[in-house]
Amino acid sequence: MEKFEVTIIGAGIVGLALAARLAPKLGSELLLLEQHDGFGKETSSRNSEVVHAGIYYPKDSLKARLCIAGRRQIYQLCRDHDIAHQRLGKIIVATSTDEEEYLANFLKRGLENGVEELKMLSSNESQALEPQVKAKAALLSPATGIVDSHNLMRLFYQQAKEAQTTIAFNSKITEIIPTSAAFHLNYKTDNDENFTFSSNIVINCAGLGAAQLSRSANIPTPTIHYAKGSYFSYSGRSPLSRLVYPAPPTGGHGLGIHATFDLGGRLRFGPDLEYCDEPDYQVDEKSHAKFATEIQRYLPSLDVAKLIPDMAGIRPRLQGPNDAICDFIIREEGPAGAPGFINLLGIESPGLTAAPAIADEIAAMINL
């Protein structure tokens, strides 16, 4: 039976960042498995591609700490490897007095988390930056930006491959058996061929499938909710020069339908938030009215007739519709009877931003 020192399951942004981080020390003793025919086929390729500053997350949470560390690394990686990115900055806008108080809380939280350069803006200051945006006040975050996430993933993939990582696509894990010596893992290829191998350490980076994978190793596992987020693109000329976010809903249920750009300058709005039983990537055209209403709260002059259904993504959320905000779960499952199994559960936003720091976190856990 073939044996590896470390197996990473899932080649999304986090699995790839981890493979790139571990590969120089492990070489061919590192295995990266992915059920699809290439990397980044699910959550990692269906998102806003925003590099988050670290404002929203509770102090001392994994999301806050890893977002800030990951952001700094991503900008440096982009500079070092000529990956397209723009540090556009963003404003979070308040359209009511209650929302002004909400922004003040976010300013305090962001400063506690160590986010740089945050500044509260008056209505006039906000309008000077974004004349078309209606705001009683706004919170300016210059550190927020956008990144070419596909080429960032490609960089991690190439770094892992050049260090002789064993990489297998079209390979879906069907069973994980913990033993006293190592894990025995069975997987099936797209040709319905079955293979078995063993690994001393297994790292679950499977995203939408992470809970199912964890349970297959007989580990007590919380529910992962499928949180669908749809986007509408804008066919007209953009009235904005930076990212614009509304004050988010209470309870941590998304960040509201916000305005972002791709690196070609195309304006896009989203995501909204809809819990679903199974992954569904269709954008419901009937959502147009909801998007129009939400966007015009802060961008009243937008020609909503130019909103076009674009794409949808699914986030793996630990937080259900009626739950309080949840942090990432990153833990070694020895206490659950599976020493050497490392679970990553609920890695949603800011997972893209945090990916390099998550890789560092896990490398430290396994002393590599």
C-alpha positions in Angstrom: 0.0 0.0 0.0 1.4 3.4 -1.0 2.0 5.7 2.0 2.3 9.5 2.4 3.3 11.6 5.3 0.6 14.2 4.8 -2.6 14.2 2.7 -4.5 17.3 1.9 -8.1 16.7 0.7 -9.4 19.6 -1.4 -7.6 21.8 -3.9 -9.5 25.1 -3.3 -7.6 28.2 -2.3 -6.9 26.9 1.2 -5.8 23.5 0.2 -3.5 24.9 -2.5 -2.0 27.5 -0.1 -1.3 24.7 2.4 0.2 22.5 -0.3 2.5 25.3 -1.4 3.5 25.9 2.3 4.3 22.3 3.1 5.7 21.1 -0.2 9.3 22.4 0.2 9.7 20.2 3.3 7.7 17.2 2.2 8.1 16.9 -1.5 6.6 13.7 -2.9 5.6 12.7 0.6 2.8 15.2 0.3 -0.4 14.2 -1.5 -3.0 16.7 -2.7 -6.3 15.1 -3.7 -9.2 16.9 -5.5 -12.5 15.3 -6.6 -12.9 17.7 -9.6 -10.8 17.8 -12.8 -8.9 20.9 -11.7 -8.3 23.2 -8.7 -10.6 25.9 -7.4 -13.8 24.5 -8.9 -16.3 25.4 -6.1 -16.3 28.2 -3.5 -12.9 29.4 -4.4 -13.9 30.4 -8.0 -17.4 31.8 -7.2 -16.9 34.8 -4.9 -16.2 38.5 -4.9 -12.4 38.1 -5.1 -12.2 40.7 -2.3 -9.1 41.0 -0.1 -10.7 41.8 3.2 -9.2 44.1 5.8 -10.4 42.3 8.9 -13.1 44.7 10.2 -16.1 42.5 10.7 -14.8 39.7 12.9 -14.9 39.4 16.7 -11.6 40.3 18.4 -9.3 37.4 18.9 -11.3 35.2 16.6 -9.5 33.0 14.0 -11.3 35.0 11.3 -9.9 38.3 12.5 -6.4 37.1 13.2 -5.9 35.0 10.0 -7.7 37.6 7.8 -5.2 40.3 8.7 -2.2 38.1 8.5 -3.4 36.6 5.2 -4.2 40.0 3.7 -0.6 41.2 4.2 0.8 38.0 2.7 -1.5 38.1 -0.3 -0.5 41.7 -1.2 3.1 40.7 -0.9 2.7 37.5 -3.0 0.9 39.6 -5.7 3.8 42.1 -5.7 6.5 39.4 -5.7 4.9 37.2 -8.5 3.1 39.9 -10.6 -0.4 38.7 -9.8 -3.1 41.2 -10.8 -4.6 43.0 -7.8 -5.9 46.4 -6.9 -5.9 48.0 -3.4 -9.0 49.9 -4.2 -10.2 50.6 -0.7 -13.9 50.5 0.3 -16.4 52.4 2.2 -19.1 50.9 4.4 -22.1 53.3 4.3 -24.7 54.2 6.8 -28.0 55.5 5.5 -29.7 56.0 8.9 -28.8 57.1 12.4 -29.0 53.5 13.7 -26.6 52.4 11.0 -24.2 55.2 12.0 -23.9 53.6 15.5 -23.3 50.3 13.8 -20.4 51.8 11.9 -18.9 53.2 15.0 -18.9 49.7 16.5 -17.2 48.4 13.4 -14.6 51.1 13.6 -13.9 50.1 17.2 -13.8 46.4 16.3 -11.5 47.0 13.4 -9.0 49.0 15.4 -9.0 46.3 18.1 -8.3 43.7 15.5 -5.3 45.8 14.2 -6.8 47.0 10.9 -4.7 49.9 9.6 -5.9 53.3 8.3 -9.6 53.0 9.2 -11.4 56.4 9.2 -14.9 57.5 9.9 -16.3 59.8 7.2 -19.0 62.4 7.4 -21.7 62.6 4.7 -19.8 65.3 2.9 -16.5 63.4 3.1 -18.1 60.3 1.8 -19.7 62.2 -1.1 -16.4 63.7 -2.0 -15.0 60.2 -2.5 -18.1 58.6 -4.1 -20.5 61.4 -5.3 -23.3 58.9 -6.4 -23.4 57.2 -3.0 -26.1 58.3 -0.5 -24.7 58.1 3.1 -25.2 59.8 6.4 -21.7 58.6 7.3 -19.2 56.0 6.1 -16.3 54.0 7.3 -13.3 54.1 5.0 -11.1 51.0 4.7 -8.1 51.8 2.4 -6.6 48.3 3.0 -9.4 46.4 1.2 -8.8 45.4 -2.4 -9.4 42.8 -5.1 -7.2 40.0 -6.4 -7.1 37.7 -9.4 -7.9 34.6 -7.3 -7.4 32.1 -10.1 -3.9 33.2 -10.8 -3.2 33.2 -7.1 -4.4 29.6 -6.9 -2.3 28.8 -10.0 0.8 30.2 -8.2 0.2 28.0 -5.2 -0.4 25.0 -7.5 2.8 25.6 -9.4 4.8 26.0 -6.2 3.5 22.7 -4.9 4.0 20.9 -8.2 7.6 22.3 -8.6 8.4 20.9 -5.1 7.3 17.4 -6.3 4.0 17.3 -4.5 1.9 14.3 -5.6 -1.3 15.8 -7.0 -4.4 13.8 -8.1 -7.5 15.3 -9.7 -10.7 13.4 -10.4 -10.2 11.6 -7.1 -13.0 11.4 -4.6 -12.4 10.0 -1.1 -15.0 7.4 -0.3 -13.7 6.1 3.1 -11.3 7.1 5.8 -10.3 4.5 8.4 -8.3 5.6 11.4 -5.8 2.9 12.6 -3.2 2.9 15.3 -0.4 3.4 12.8 -1.9 5.7 10.1 -5.1 6.5 8.2 -6.2 4.2 5.4 -8.0 6.1 2.7 -10.0 4.8 -0.2 -10.8 7.0 -3.2 -12.5 6.6 -6.6 -11.5 8.1 -9.9 -13.8 9.4 -12.6 -13.3 6.1 -14.3 -14.8 4.3 -11.3 -11.5 2.8 -10.4 -10.9 2.3 -6.6 -7.6 2.9 -4.9 -6.3 2.6 -1.3 -3.4 4.4 0.3 -2.3 5.4 3.8 -1.2 8.6 5.4 0.2 9.6 8.7 -1.6 13.0 8.7 -4.9 13.9 6.9 -5.9 17.5 6.5 -9.6 18.1 5.6 -9.8 21.2 3.3 -12.8 19.9 1.4 -15.0 23.0 1.8 -18.5 22.1 0.9 -17.8 18.4 1.5 -15.7 18.9 4.6 -18.5 17.8 7.1 -19.3 14.6 5.2 -15.6 13.8 5.0 -15.1 14.4 8.7 -18.0 12.1 9.5 -16.6 9.4 7.3 -13.7 9.2 9.7 -16.2 8.8 12.6 -15.5 12.2 14.0 -18.4 14.1 15.7 -19.0 17.0 13.3 -21.2 20.1 13.3 -23.6 20.7 10.5 -22.3 22.7 7.5 -25.0 24.8 5.9 -25.0 25.6 2.2 -25.2 29.4 2.0 -25.9 30.5 -1.6 -24.9 33.9 -2.7 -26.0 35.3 -6.1 -24.5 38.2 -8.1 -25.8 40.6 -10.7 -23.4 42.5 -13.0 -24.0 46.0 -14.3 -24.0 46.6 -18.0 -23.5 50.3 -17.8 -20.6 52.5 -17.0 -19.7 52.2 -13.3 -20.6 55.2 -11.1 -18.1 54.1 -8.5 -14.3 54.1 -8.1 -14.0 51.8 -5.0 -15.9 49.0 -3.3 -19.1 50.1 -1.5 -20.7 48.0 1.2 -23.9 48.8 3.1 -24.0 48.5 6.9 -24.4 44.7 7.2 -27.4 43.0 8.6 -27.4 42.3 12.3 -26.3 38.9 13.6 -23.5 38.4 11.1 -25.8 37.1 8.4 -23.8 38.2 5.4 -22.4 41.6 4.6 -25.3 42.9 2.6 -25.5 43.3 -1.2 -22.4 45.3 -2.0 -20.7 46.8 -5.0 -17.4 45.2 -6.1 -15.3 45.2 -9.3 -13.5 42.5 -11.2 -10.0 43.4 -12.4 -11.3 44.4 -15.8 -13.3 47.2 -14.1 -16.7 45.5 -14.5 -19.1 46.5 -11.7 -20.9 43.6 -9.9 -23.4 43.5 -7.0 -23.7 40.8 -4.4 -23.8 38.4 -2.9 -27.2 38.0 -1.3 -27.8 35.2 1.2 -30.1 32.2 0.7 -29.7 28.9 2.5 -30.3 25.8 0.4 -30.4 22.1 0.8 -28.1 21.3 -2.1 -25.6 23.3 -4.1 -27.4 25.3 -6.7 -25.6 27.7 -9.0 -28.5 29.2 -10.9 -29.2 32.9 -10.4 -33.0 33.5 -10.1 -33.9 36.4 -12.4 -36.8 37.1 -10.0 -34.1 38.4 -7.5 -33.7 41.5 -9.6 -36.3 43.4 -7.6 -34.7 42.5 -4.3 -31.2 43.5 -5.6 -32.6 46.8 -7.1 -34.2 47.8 -3.8 -31.1 47.0 -1.7 -28.7 48.7 -4.0 -30.8 51.9 -4.4 -30.7 52.4 -0.6 -27.1 53.6 -1.0 -26.9 54.1 -4.8 -30.2 55.7 -5.7 -29.2 56.9 -9.1 -28.2 53.5 -10.4 -30.1 52.4 -13.6 -31.4 49.1 -12.2 -32.6 48.1 -15.7 -28.9 47.4 -16.4 -28.5 44.8 -13.7 -27.9 41.4 -15.3 -27.9 37.9 -13.6 -24.3 36.9 -13.3 -23.2 34.0 -11.1 -23.8 32.3 -7.8 -21.5 30.7 -5.3 -22.0 28.4 -2.3 -20.3 29.1 1.1 -19.9 26.3 3.7 -21.3 28.0 6.8 -21.3 26.7 10.3 -23.8 29.5 11.1 -27.4 28.5 10.4 -30.2 31.0 9.6 -31.0 31.5 13.3 -27.6 31.1 14.8 -25.1 33.6 16.2 -21.9 34.3 14.2 -19.5 31.4 14.0 -15.8 31.3 13.8 -13.7 29.0 11.6 -13.0 25.6 13.0 -9.4 24.5 12.6 -8.5 21.7 15.0 -6.6 18.5 15.4 -9.1 15.7 16.1 -7.0 13.6 18.6 -9.6 14.2 21.4 -12.2 12.8 19.0 -10.2 9.6 18.5 -8.5 10.5 15.3 -5.0 11.9 16.1 -3.4 13.3 13.1 -6.7 14.3 11.4 -7.0 18.1 11.0 -10.4 19.5 10.3 -11.1 22.8 8.6 -14.8 23.5 8.8 -16.8 26.5 7.9 -14.0 28.1 5.9 -16.1 30.8 4.2 -15.4 34.5 3.9 -12.7 35.7 4.7 -11.2 32.3 3.7 -9.7 33.5 0.4 -7.9 36.4 2.2 -6.9 34.2 5.1 -5.6 31.3 3.1 -1.8 31.9 3.4 -2.2 32.5 7.2 -4.4 29.4 7.5 -1.5 27.4 5.8 0.9 28.8 8.4 -1.4 27.9 11.2 -1.6 24.3 10.1 2.1 24.0 9.4 2.7 25.1 13.0 0.2 22.5 14.3 2.1 19.7 12.6 5.6 21.1 13.2 6.5 21.8 9.6 
